[in-house]
Amino acid sequence: MKDIFDGIRSSSNIFKNKEVLRPSYVPDTLPHREKQINELASILAPALRGETPSNVFIYGKTGTGKTAVAKFIGKQLVAKGKELQVNTNFVYINCEIVDTQYRVLQNIANHFIKSWESRVPFTGWPTDEVYNKLINAIEKTKGVTVIVLDEVDKLKGDEVLYNLSRLNYDLEKARTSIIGISNDLKFTEFLDPRVKSSLGEENLVFPPYSADELCDILGERAKIAFKEGVLEENVIPLCAALAAQEHGDARRALDLLRVSAEIADRLGEEKVTEKHVRLAENKIELDRVTEIVRTLPIQTKLVLMAAVIGTERQDNLTTGELYIIYKDLCKLAGINVLTQRRVADLISELDMLGIINARLISKGRYGRTREIEVSCPYKIKELLEKDDSLPKLREYKPKLQSKLL
């Protein structure tokens, strides 16, 4: 077994540079986002005169180019600042990873602090001390700093947004501007009014890509990513069409193309074909389901488990029947039982995630209910059976069987 990697090909039949197909890659050109690039550039242009740009909120569904455009503009802004000898800085924070006030302030401060001894530690300081360190670090630049908060709706609490929106009041020789990026168009409606008034100066909305636009995007990346002639003619249009069905998501289109090529490469084939795209589509969907199910809260997992058991035992499982199973599962797991209304909310959340399908059915004078179907039931059942936080299926199946007959 120690020679396990012997015989592995040192070069790919398919790829020239796989990294350009990843969402983190920022290309030199962004097709079909010229309008948004120009709008954001005009908002940030005052930074090149040493003035404070307006704060901006960028909205749009996943994969519509929000992050790529922000990073593209940031790179151009810093380069132009150097050319004009104006100190411009660009700080990018992903709030899905850095989601607390302390961590956000720490990350921004450490962007400017080069000495490891002087950096803000991962934890342990009072928040006001971290804030003062941040103010001092930005002040020393004597320039304009643009701070991008990607997935800004994932932040825990409004305090960090409030503090960042007040930075300019505590700065004398430097200025800051905030760019918030969110998939949630209603995000600002739930903000503290003080934060909303400070931050909500400009709004940009990114529309989904069409299938033709996705074809252009994939075509540009494919020129750099693949060796000559390895893609069959219908591969890029198929990836684009499948992604366009899911709200014009360029990220999904890129993932489809990359995974299709990876499958072909692992099989030792010389070309990427429609067959590989279909295999990639199934693999990506299963990977998505796996990640969603793995990270669900325990109560939502129990609702999902009830749906799996119920749909195994009978057709046309209703929400009321699911709730009976759910209550038994809670007792077996030693967990508090939620109300039927709250379970209905969890069913709606699972429906929105695409893990189950809850179809509204009219029962005439008996009212309305929802019939539950589970997406990828065998895969989800397998994942739930491996979850140590849940009781094992074989332990409680016999106890529930009589209620479903």
Residue pairs with C-beta under 8 A, 6 or more apart in sequence:
9 268
12 18
12 227
12 265
13 227
13 230
13 264
13 265
13 268
13 269
13 270
14 226
14 227
14 230
14 261
14 264
14 265
14 272
15 225
15 226
15 227
15 261
15 265
16 224
16 225
16 226
16 227
17 224
17 225
18 225
18 258
18 261
18 262
19 25
20 27
20 221
20 224
20 225
21 221
21 225
21 254
21 255
21 257
21 258
21 261
22 254
22 258
23 63
23 67
23 68
23 251
23 254
23 255
26 68
26 71
26 72
26 75
27 68
27 220
27 221
29 220
30 37
30 65
30 68
30 69
30 72
31 213
31 216
31 217
31 220
32 209
32 213
32 216
32 217
33 65
33 68
33 69
33 206
36 65
36 69
36 204
36 206
37 69
37 72
37 73
39 204
40 56
40 58
40 69
40 70
40 73
40 179
40 204
41 73
41 76
43 53
43 54
43 56
43 202
44 53
44 73
44 77
44 146
44 177
45 53
46 52
46 53
46 144
47 53
47 77
47 81
47 86
47 88
47 144
47 146
47 175
47 177
48 77
48 80
48 81
48 84
48 86
48 88
49 86
50 86
50 143
50 144
50 175
51 144
51 175
52 144
52 168
52 175
52 176
52 177
53 144
53 146
53 177
54 177
54 201
54 202
55 165
55 177
55 178
55 179
55 180
55 198
55 199
55 200
55 201
55 202
56 177
56 178
56 179
56 180
56 201
56 202
56 203
56 204
57 152
57 179
57 180
57 181
57 182
57 187
57 188
57 199
57 200
57 202
57 203
57 204
58 66
58 69
58 70
58 179
58 180
58 181
58 182
58 203
58 204
58 205
58 206
59 66
59 182
59 183
59 184
59 185
59 187
59 203
59 204
59 205
59 206
60 66
60 183
60 205
60 206
60 207
60 208
61 183
61 206
61 208
61 247
61 248
61 249
62 183
62 247
62 249
62 251
63 209
63 243
63 247
63 248
63 249
63 250
63 251
63 252
63 253
64 206
64 207
64 208
64 209
64 248
64 249
64 250
65 206
65 209
65 250
66 150
66 181
66 206
67 150
67 181
69 206
70 92
70 148
70 150
70 179
70 181
71 92
71 148
74 90
74 92
74 146
74 148
75 90
77 88
77 90
77 146
78 88
78 89
78 90
80 88
81 87
81 88
81 143
86 143
86 144
87 141
87 142
87 143
87 144
88 143
88 144
88 145
88 146
89 111
89 112
89 141
89 143
89 144
89 145
89 146
90 145
90 146
90 148
91 107
91 108
91 111
91 145
91 146
91 147
91 148
92 148
92 150
93 104
93 107
93 108
93 147
93 148
93 149
93 150
94 150
94 151
95 104
95 149
95 150
95 151
95 152
95 153
95 154
95 155
96 150
96 151
96 154
98 104
98 107
99 154
99 155
99 156
100 155
100 156
100 160
101 127
101 156
101 157
101 159
101 160
101 163
102 123
102 125
102 127
102 130
104 149
104 155
104 160
104 164
105 120
105 127
105 130
105 131
105 134
105 160
105 163
106 120
106 121
106 122
106 130
108 134
108 147
109 119
109 120
109 130
109 133
109 134
109 137
110 119
110 120
111 137
112 137
112 138
112 140
112 141
113 119
113 120
113 133
113 137
120 130
120 133
125 133
131 163
134 167
135 167
135 170
135 171
138 145
138 167
138 171
138 174
138 176
139 171
139 172
139 173
139 174
140 174
141 174
142 173
142 174
143 174
143 175
144 174
144 175
144 176
144 177
145 174
145 175
145 176
145 177
146 176
146 177
146 179
147 164
147 176
147 177
147 178
147 179
148 179
148 181
149 155
149 161
149 164
149 178
149 179
149 180
149 181
150 181
151 181
151 182
151 183
152 161
152 180
152 181
152 182
152 187
153 182
153 183
153 184
153 187
155 161
158 191
158 192
158 195
161 178
161 180
161 191
161 192
161 195
161 199
162 192
162 194
162 195
162 198
164 176
164 178
165 178
165 195
165 198
165 199
166 198
167 176
168 175
168 176
178 199
180 187
180 199
185 205
188 196
188 199
188 200
191 199
207 248
208 244
208 247
208 248
208 249
209 217
209 243
209 244
209 248
209 249
209 250
209 253
210 244
210 248
211 237
211 240
211 241
211 243
211 244
211 248
212 240
213 248
214 239
214 240
214 243
214 244
214 248
214 250
214 253
215 236
215 237
215 240
217 250
217 253
217 254
218 236
218 239
218 240
218 253
218 254
218 257
219 236
221 254
221 257
222 231
222 236
222 257
225 258
225 261
226 261
226 272
229 271
230 261
230 264
230 270
230 271
230 272
231 261
231 271
231 272
232 271
232 272
232 273
232 274
234 274
235 257
235 260
235 272
235 273
235 274
235 276
235 277
236 257
238 274
238 277
239 253
239 256
239 257
239 260
239 277
240 253
242 252
242 253
242 256
242 277
242 281
243 249
243 250
243 252
243 253
243 256
244 253
246 252
252 284
255 280
255 284
256 277
256 280
256 281
256 284
259 280
259 283
259 284
260 272
260 276
260 277
260 279
260 280
261 272
261 276
262 280
263 276
263 279
263 280
263 283
264 271
264 272
264 273
264 276
269 276
285 376
286 376
286 379
289 355
289 375
289 376
289 379
289 380
289 383
290 379
290 383
292 353
292 355
293 301
293 304
293 355
293 380
293 383
293 384
294 383
296 304
298 333
298 335
298 389
298 390
299 335
299 338
299 346
300 346
300 349
300 350
301 384
301 387
301 389
301 390
302 326
302 329
302 330
302 333
302 335
302 390
303 322
303 326
303 343
303 346
303 347
303 350
304 350
304 355
304 356
304 374
304 380
304 384
305 329
305 384
305 390
305 393
306 322
306 323
306 325
306 326
306 329
307 317
307 322
307 347
307 350
307 356
307 372
307 374
308 374
308 377
308 380
308 381
308 384
309 325
309 393
309 397
309 400
309 404
310 317
310 321
310 322
310 325
310 372
310 404
311 317
311 372
311 373
311 374
311 377
312 377
312 381
313 400
313 401
313 404
313 405
314 321
314 404
316 371
317 371
317 372
317 373
318 361
318 369
318 370
318 371
318 372
319 340
319 343
319 344
319 347
319 358
319 369
319 370
319 372
320 340
320 369
321 404
322 343
322 347
322 372
323 340
323 343
324 403
325 400
325 403
325 404
326 337
326 343
327 337
328 396
328 399
328 400
328 403
329 391
329 396
330 336
330 337
330 338
331 337
332 391
332 395
332 396
332 399
333 390
333 391
338 346
347 356
347 358
347 370
347 372
348 358
350 356
350 358
351 357
351 358
354 375
355 374
355 375
355 380
356 372
356 373
356 374
356 375
357 372
357 373
357 374
357 375
358 370
358 371
358 372
359 370
359 371
359 373
360 368
360 369
360 370
361 368
361 369
361 370
361 371
362 368
363 369
374 380
381 393
384 390
384 393
385 392
385 393
